Amino acid sequence: MHSNDNTTTFAGATPGLADRAIRLARAVRATCPNGFRRRLDTPEQWSRWARRARVARTVAAALQVPADSVTVTDDPHRQYRTRNGVVPGDLITVTDSARQWRLLTDFTSPGESWLVLDRCHGCDAEVPVARIACLADFGDYLDPDTELVLADEARDTSLHQPHCVFVLSN
C-alpha cells in the first residue's frame, strides 16, 4: 500500500516523515541496491539488515548526528566469521553536509566503539587509524592540535603498500 497524502513539501517547510522516508529509501537503494532489494529474502538477510539498522542508530547517537546520515553496507574488503559462516563486514558511512567519514566495527568493544578509516600518509592506502566511542573521541581525532595515537590496526602491514614509509618506520 502506498499513500502520497504526506509527500508534498512546501517551500520553507520541514520535510515530513513520508518525505524523509522516501528520500532515505531512494538513497539506500542507490548505495546498496542488492542488500536493500534482498533484505526480506530470508530470515538471515532480514536479521543482518535489522542489525545494521541498529548499528546505524547507535553510531548516529554516539556522534550526535541524525540517524539518516549513517548508512551501513557490506564492506567489500573485510569478511568476518560468524556461527553461520563468513559474512561481509560492516562499512559504516557517516555523511555530514558535503563530507563523509567511513568507520568499521571495533571488535575490542563491538557495538560501543568504531575504527575511523583514513588514508595512510605513507602510501595512501585506506587503513583504520583511530578508535572512537563518542563525539569527543572523533573530535580528538580531527583536531589538528592533538597528537594522534594510532590504533594498532593502522600498523597492520597487510593493509599498506609494500613501499610504505609508515610501515617501514615501525
Number of C-alpha atoms within 10 A of each C-alpha: 2 4 7 8 7 11 15 12 12 8 7 6 8 10 16 12 11 16 16 14 14 12 14 15 14 14 14 18 14 11 14 15 13 10 18 18 11 12 17 13 10 10 10 12 15 16 13 15 19 13 13 19 17 15 22 23 20 17 29 20 14 18 20 11 16 15 18 18 17 23 25 26 20 16 14 10 9 12 13 10 10 8 6 7 7 10 15 14 18 21 20 25 19 23 16 12 7 5 7 11 13 19 23 21 19 19 11 10 10 11 14 16 21 24 23 22 21 17 13 21 11 15 16 12 15 16 19 25 22 23 24 22 17 17 16 12 16 18 13 16 20 11 11 9 8 10 9 13 11 13 16 11 15 21 18 12 14 9 16 21 15 11 10 16 14 16 19 11 7 7
